Amino acid sequence: MSGRRVVITGMGSVSAAGAGGTAAVAQALERRRATIAPLKAFTLDGCASRLAAEVSDARLMALLDSDSVRRLSRICRMTLAACRLAVEEAGLEGGPRLGLVVGSEFGDFRSGAEFFDGFLRRGPAGLSPMVFPSTVMNSMAAVAAIAIGAKASSVTLNQATVAGDLAVARAAALIADGRAEAVVAGGVDELFSDVYRNLARLGALSPMGGGAPEGCRPFAHDHNGPVLGEGATFLVLEEREAARARGAAIHAEVLGAAWGGIPVAPHTAPAGRRDARAIARRALDQAGVEAASLARCYGSGNGDPALDDWELRLLAADGVRDPVSLAPLFGQHGGLGALRVAAAALDARAGRAPALVHGIARGGCRTALVVGQAA
């Protein structure tokens, strides 16, 4: 990347596979226990899809003070827990040079539904002033920024499939450009009945058809749709010299980061459309890394057949093959992209060659980060 160098010094995660800092993420990746199971949080009568990767409320609340978060929505609680874990692990204090970037696919739909249901039931008197703050998309960032003392840029972005890795790429750019000294970045989503049922009705979840059973099988010949998950994962990114000066433990360095759009029709994933902007190539060039020397590529494949096939073709055009998907372990949600970056950082910390974290969403949003050992 141009400008200042960016390193990763902390991580916090709440997912179906576990909760905690770097050790918890490493354990989840190593053990790879089955987390996708029949959904328990709400009934699914008449719904063709029935699987999800759920976060235990008991596990989430064990990380928080129940009194202090009683007025927060569930998705804000997950964001708060993961951000605090990441900041505490990094030993980072808040201030005017600490920023925050939150990515989410759906945001707080649950609070929005509760707010408007109140109006439908009781008219204007049913509109709750206590629920309203959670209906705005940046409520998660607002809650977390206050809690961790992030007083620099606070960014909320919405993007299907790549919300978490796009947030990390944007955070790296904020630091590289000198607009922040450190940024907490990642993604969050929660399972909500209305979203789940309507995505299933639209045929956007497994089983999307073809006769194969429901399940998350990215890049497989019988892939037939994504399975939703939930959770929050955030990383602490810092300017390298500032991190060194305060004696921070550095996991890895973001060697390259690029993002952009491939012009296609909304919600489509045309496998034959090429990327004229060469986003992955740009990230590799920034890093000074050849595709052949990558230790691994963490891809965003989530079982959506059209999207999986498009990603394989885009990567092959850049000489990258055999991407690894983490979707079967965590389910598709806004934090998944940040978990891919975390996995690449753990690879670097273990002494492996740089990894490419790649993402492509229906509609053409593409991200690429190269993560390697800090020089």
ChimeraX attribute file (.defattr): number of C-alpha atoms within 10 A of each C-alpha:
attribute: neighborCount
match mode: 1-to-1
recipient: residues
	/A:1	23
	/A:2	12
	/A:3	10
	/A:4	17
	/A:5	21
	/A:6	28
	/A:7	30
	/A:8	29
	/A:9	27
	/A:10	28
	/A:11	33
	/A:12	31
	/A:13	33
	/A:14	29
	/A:15	31
	/A:16	24
	/A:17	25
	/A:18	19
	/A:19	27
	/A:20	22
	/A:21	25
	/A:22	23
	/A:23	13
	/A:24	17
	/A:25	23
	/A:26	16
	/A:27	15
	/A:28	18
	/A:29	18
	/A:30	9
	/A:31	10
	/A:32	14
	/A:33	13
	/A:34	12
	/A:35	20
	/A:36	22
	/A:37	13
	/A:38	13
	/A:39	17
	/A:40	12
	/A:41	13
	/A:42	11
	/A:43	11
	/A:44	16
	/A:45	9
	/A:46	9
	/A:47	12
	/A:48	16
	/A:49	25
	/A:50	23
	/A:51	24
	/A:52	26
	/A:53	28
	/A:54	24
	/A:55	24
	/A:56	17
	/A:57	10
	/A:58	8
	/A:59	14
	/A:60	19
	/A:61	15
	/A:62	12
	/A:63	18
	/A:64	16
	/A:65	9
	/A:66	12
	/A:67	7
	/A:68	8
	/A:69	14
	/A:70	11
	/A:71	13
	/A:72	20
	/A:73	18
	/A:74	21
	/A:75	24
	/A:76	25
	/A:77	23
	/A:78	29
	/A:79	27
	/A:80	26
	/A:81	26
	/A:82	30
	/A:83	33
	/A:84	23
	/A:85	25
	/A:86	26
	/A:87	24
	/A:88	17
	/A:89	20
	/A:90	23
	/A:91	15
	/A:92	19
	/A:93	13
	/A:94	17
	/A:95	14
	/A:96	13
	/A:97	18
	/A:98	26
	/A:99	28
	/A:100	32
	/A:101	26
	/A:102	34
	/A:103	35
	/A:104	28
	/A:105	21
	/A:106	20
	/A:107	27
	/A:108	25
	/A:109	21
	/A:110	20
	/A:111	20
	/A:112	17
	/A:113	14
	/A:114	17
	/A:115	21
	/A:116	19
	/A:117	14
	/A:118	16
	/A:119	14
	/A:120	12
	/A:121	11
	/A:122	11
	/A:123	11
	/A:124	11
	/A:125	9
	/A:126	15
	/A:127	18
	/A:128	14
	/A:129	9
	/A:130	10
	/A:131	18
	/A:132	15
	/A:133	18
	/A:134	26
	/A:135	19
	/A:136	14
	/A:137	18
	/A:138	20
	/A:139	20
	/A:140	27
	/A:141	22
	/A:142	21
	/A:143	16
	/A:144	24
	/A:145	23
	/A:146	12
	/A:147	14
	/A:148	21
	/A:149	16
	/A:150	23
	/A:151	16
	/A:152	20
	/A:153	17
	/A:154	20
	/A:155	17
	/A:156	20
	/A:157	18
	/A:158	19
	/A:159	18
	/A:160	19
	/A:161	27
	/A:162	31
	/A:163	31
	/A:164	35
	/A:165	33
	/A:166	34
	/A:167	32
	/A:168	31
	/A:169	24
	/A:170	21
	/A:171	32
	/A:172	32
	/A:173	23
	/A:174	24
	/A:175	25
	/A:176	21
	/A:177	15
	/A:178	14
	/A:179	16
	/A:180	23
	/A:181	24
	/A:182	34
	/A:183	31
	/A:184	31
	/A:185	32
	/A:186	37
	/A:187	35
	/A:188	33
	/A:189	29
	/A:190	27
	/A:191	24
	/A:192	16
	/A:193	15
	/A:194	13
	/A:195	14
	/A:196	20
	/A:197	20
	/A:198	13
	/A:199	15
	/A:200	18
	/A:201	15
	/A:202	9
	/A:203	16
	/A:204	17
	/A:205	27
	/A:206	26
	/A:207	25
	/A:208	23
	/A:209	14
	/A:210	9
	/A:211	9
	/A:212	13
	/A:213	13
	/A:214	20
	/A:215	23
	/A:216	29
	/A:217	23
	/A:218	27
	/A:219	24
	/A:220	13
	/A:221	10
	/A:222	17
	/A:223	25
	/A:224	29
	/A:225	25
	/A:226	29
	/A:227	30
	/A:228	29
	/A:229	28
	/A:230	25
	/A:231	32
	/A:232	35
	/A:233	36
	/A:234	39
	/A:235	34
	/A:236	29
	/A:237	34
	/A:238	32
	/A:239	23
	/A:240	23
	/A:241	14
	/A:242	14
	/A:243	21
	/A:244	13
	/A:245	8
	/A:246	10
	/A:247	10
	/A:248	18
	/A:249	15
	/A:250	20
	/A:251	22
	/A:252	27
	/A:253	26
	/A:254	27
	/A:255	28
	/A:256	28
	/A:257	31
	/A:258	24
	/A:259	23
	/A:260	17
	/A:261	16
	/A:262	21
	/A:263	13
	/A:264	14
	/A:265	11
	/A:266	9
	/A:267	11
	/A:268	13
	/A:269	23
	/A:270	17
	/A:271	16
	/A:272	10
	/A:273	14
	/A:274	14
	/A:275	17
	/A:276	9
	/A:277	12
	/A:278	17
	/A:279	23
	/A:280	30
	/A:281	21
	/A:282	18
	/A:283	26
	/A:284	26
	/A:285	17
	/A:286	17
	/A:287	20
	/A:288	13
	/A:289	20
	/A:290	14
	/A:291	21
	/A:292	11
	/A:293	11
	/A:294	18
	/A:295	15
	/A:296	21
	/A:297	23
	/A:298	23
	/A:299	28
	/A:300	29
	/A:301	32
	/A:302	25
	/A:303	30
	/A:304	25
	/A:305	23
	/A:306	18
	/A:307	26
	/A:308	24
	/A:309	19
	/A:310	23
	/A:311	25
	/A:312	18
	/A:313	18
	/A:314	22
	/A:315	20
	/A:316	12
	/A:317	15
	/A:318	16
	/A:319	12
	/A:320	20
	/A:321	17
	/A:322	13
	/A:323	20
	/A:324	17
	/A:325	20
	/A:326	22
	/A:327	27
	/A:328	23
	/A:329	22
	/A:330	31
	/A:331	27
	/A:332	29
	/A:333	31
	/A:334	35
	/A:335	36
	/A:336	32
	/A:337	34
	/A:338	30
	/A:339	30
	/A:340	27
	/A:341	28
	/A:342	30
	/A:343	21
	/A:344	31
	/A:345	30
	/A:346	22
	/A:347	22
	/A:348	21
	/A:349	17
	/A:350	12
	/A:351	12
	/A:352	16
	/A:353	17
	/A:354	28
	/A:355	28
	/A:356	29
	/A:357	29
	/A:358	31
	/A:359	27
	/A:360	26
	/A:361	24
	/A:362	22
	/A:363	19
	/A:364	23
	/A:365	20
	/A:366	26
	/A:367	27
	/A:368	27
	/A:369	33
	/A:370	30
	/A:371	31
	/A:372	29
	/A:373	23
	/A:374	18
	/A:375	9
